[in-house]
Amino acid sequence: MNFAVHDAAGNILRTGQCPEQDLALQAGAGETAVRVEGVISDVAHKIINGGVVKRPQAAVPVTVQRRQAYPQMTEYVDAQVKKSSSDPAVQAAGIAQEAKYFADCLAVKSKIPKEESL
């Protein structure tokens, strides 16, 4: 069974799987372990009254929002491999793929700006 361990405020501290009879063993002092269904995230969810609830979108840090929005790094690596090919058509595809990767990254930076530091 899937479980989540949370603090008194409902913040998820860790998640995992264990046999039902071991659920109580998952929580330490000041913590509560609960059974959960499906996949949950400490960033996107909270435990309230023993149930999983979504956090408001504003509670998700900008760094996490950006990390989730950026294109996969494998797209960049794949572009580099293609650019090193001896086949001009494959090289051109790699150059185009790299340009798209950079454009997608810049779009994320524009859509989700960093918070200004004081």
C-alpha beads as a LAMMPS data file, in Angstrom:
LAMMPS data file: protein, C-alpha beads

118 atoms
117 bonds

1 atom types
1 bond types

-500.0 500.0 xlo xhi
-500.0 500.0 ylo yhi
-500.0 500.0 zlo zhi

Masses

1 110.0

Atoms # bond

1 1 1 0.000 0.000 0.000
2 1 1 1.066 3.605 -0.604
3 1 1 1.550 5.892 2.356
4 1 1 2.483 9.468 3.197
5 1 1 3.999 10.794 6.391
6 1 1 3.054 14.347 7.330
7 1 1 3.605 16.859 10.099
8 1 1 0.934 18.575 12.214
9 1 1 0.458 21.279 9.538
10 1 1 -0.263 18.641 6.873
11 1 1 3.038 19.076 5.031
12 1 1 4.086 15.818 3.399
13 1 1 7.493 14.791 4.689
14 1 1 7.914 11.541 2.743
15 1 1 5.994 8.946 0.795
16 1 1 6.520 5.268 0.103
17 1 1 5.071 1.792 0.125
18 1 1 4.798 -0.691 2.964
19 1 1 2.609 -3.547 4.151
20 1 1 -0.564 -2.271 5.847
21 1 1 0.500 -3.690 9.212
22 1 1 3.693 -1.556 9.100
23 1 1 1.962 1.793 8.477
24 1 1 2.336 3.014 12.070
25 1 1 6.069 2.255 11.948
26 1 1 6.618 4.827 9.183
27 1 1 5.973 7.885 11.381
28 1 1 8.396 9.342 13.878
29 1 1 7.790 11.709 16.779
30 1 1 5.372 14.509 15.827
31 1 1 4.500 12.801 12.539
32 1 1 1.456 10.933 11.235
33 1 1 1.408 8.195 8.603
34 1 1 -1.671 7.802 6.411
35 1 1 -2.662 5.475 3.599
36 1 1 -2.949 7.241 0.232
37 1 1 -4.196 6.265 -3.204
38 1 1 -2.209 6.995 -6.337
39 1 1 0.834 9.215 -6.661
40 1 1 1.139 12.347 -4.568
41 1 1 3.804 15.024 -4.265
42 1 1 4.984 17.055 -1.301
43 1 1 5.064 20.091 -3.611
44 1 1 1.559 19.738 -5.049
45 1 1 -0.336 18.126 -2.147
46 1 1 -1.022 18.383 1.571
47 1 1 -2.749 16.073 4.066
48 1 1 -5.803 17.646 5.718
49 1 1 -7.984 15.637 8.119
50 1 1 -6.322 12.441 6.899
51 1 1 -7.062 13.138 3.223
52 1 1 -4.928 14.328 0.332
53 1 1 -5.720 17.818 -0.984
54 1 1 -4.059 19.883 -3.705
55 1 1 -2.082 22.908 -2.620
56 1 1 -3.023 26.200 -4.255
57 1 1 -0.922 26.838 -7.378
58 1 1 0.635 29.916 -5.784
59 1 1 2.213 27.692 -3.114
60 1 1 4.397 25.949 -5.708
61 1 1 7.807 27.669 -5.712
62 1 1 8.935 29.328 -8.940
63 1 1 11.975 27.031 -9.122
64 1 1 9.696 23.977 -9.098
65 1 1 7.307 25.491 -11.653
66 1 1 10.239 26.185 -13.966
67 1 1 11.758 22.729 -13.473
68 1 1 8.452 21.131 -14.442
69 1 1 8.001 23.409 -17.479
70 1 1 11.483 23.155 -19.019
71 1 1 11.945 20.738 -21.932
72 1 1 13.670 17.447 -21.173
73 1 1 17.468 17.651 -21.097
74 1 1 17.554 14.555 -23.310
75 1 1 16.289 16.749 -26.169
76 1 1 19.408 18.906 -25.842
77 1 1 21.753 15.911 -25.594
78 1 1 20.097 14.282 -28.610
79 1 1 20.619 17.503 -30.592
80 1 1 24.339 17.483 -29.716
81 1 1 24.691 13.893 -30.893
82 1 1 22.966 14.713 -34.180
83 1 1 25.196 17.757 -34.690
84 1 1 28.279 15.529 -34.416
85 1 1 27.055 13.221 -37.196
86 1 1 28.910 13.024 -40.503
87 1 1 25.556 13.139 -42.326
88 1 1 24.691 16.778 -43.234
89 1 1 20.940 16.077 -43.004
90 1 1 21.324 14.695 -39.482
91 1 1 23.543 17.662 -38.534
92 1 1 20.874 20.074 -39.807
93 1 1 18.218 18.251 -37.787
94 1 1 20.427 18.571 -34.697
95 1 1 20.916 22.295 -35.239
96 1 1 17.160 22.769 -35.616
97 1 1 16.481 20.628 -32.540
98 1 1 18.980 22.628 -30.476
99 1 1 17.422 25.922 -31.607
100 1 1 13.967 24.657 -30.608
101 1 1 15.310 23.527 -27.219
102 1 1 16.788 26.993 -26.556
103 1 1 13.581 28.703 -27.724
104 1 1 11.508 26.476 -25.426
105 1 1 13.799 27.298 -22.480
106 1 1 13.550 31.029 -23.161
107 1 1 9.754 30.733 -23.386
108 1 1 9.705 29.162 -19.898
109 1 1 11.898 31.976 -18.552
110 1 1 9.510 34.515 -20.033
111 1 1 6.338 32.755 -18.868
112 1 1 7.634 31.997 -15.349
113 1 1 10.023 34.816 -14.341
114 1 1 12.332 34.411 -11.344
115 1 1 11.289 36.064 -8.126
116 1 1 13.247 39.231 -7.480
117 1 1 15.663 38.901 -4.572
118 1 1 15.893 41.682 -2.031

Bonds

1 1 1 2
2 1 2 3
3 1 3 4
4 1 4 5
5 1 5 6
6 1 6 7
7 1 7 8
8 1 8 9
9 1 9 10
10 1 10 11
11 1 11 12
12 1 12 13
13 1 13 14
14 1 14 15
15 1 15 16
16 1 16 17
17 1 17 18
18 1 18 19
19 1 19 20
20 1 20 21
21 1 21 22
22 1 22 23
23 1 23 24
24 1 24 25
25 1 25 26
26 1 26 27
27 1 27 28
28 1 28 29
29 1 29 30
30 1 30 31
31 1 31 32
32 1 32 33
33 1 33 34
34 1 34 35
35 1 35 36
36 1 36 37
37 1 37 38
38 1 38 39
39 1 39 40
40 1 40 41
41 1 41 42
42 1 42 43
43 1 43 44
44 1 44 45
45 1 45 46
46 1 46 47
47 1 47 48
48 1 48 49
49 1 49 50
50 1 50 51
51 1 51 52
52 1 52 53
53 1 53 54
54 1 54 55
55 1 55 56
56 1 56 57
57 1 57 58
58 1 58 59
59 1 59 60
60 1 60 61
61 1 61 62
62 1 62 63
63 1 63 64
64 1 64 65
65 1 65 66
66 1 66 67
67 1 67 68
68 1 68 69
69 1 69 70
70 1 70 71
71 1 71 72
72 1 72 73
73 1 73 74
74 1 74 75
75 1 75 76
76 1 76 77
77 1 77 78
78 1 78 79
79 1 79 80
80 1 80 81
81 1 81 82
82 1 82 83
83 1 83 84
84 1 84 85
85 1 85 86
86 1 86 87
87 1 87 88
88 1 88 89
89 1 89 90
90 1 90 91
91 1 91 92
92 1 92 93
93 1 93 94
94 1 94 95
95 1 95 96
96 1 96 97
97 1 97 98
98 1 98 99
99 1 99 100
100 1 100 101
101 1 101 102
102 1 102 103
103 1 103 104
104 1 104 105
105 1 105 106
106 1 106 107
107 1 107 108
108 1 108 109
109 1 109 110
110 1 110 111
111 1 111 112
112 1 112 113
113 1 113 114
114 1 114 115
115 1 115 116
116 1 116 117
117 1 117 118
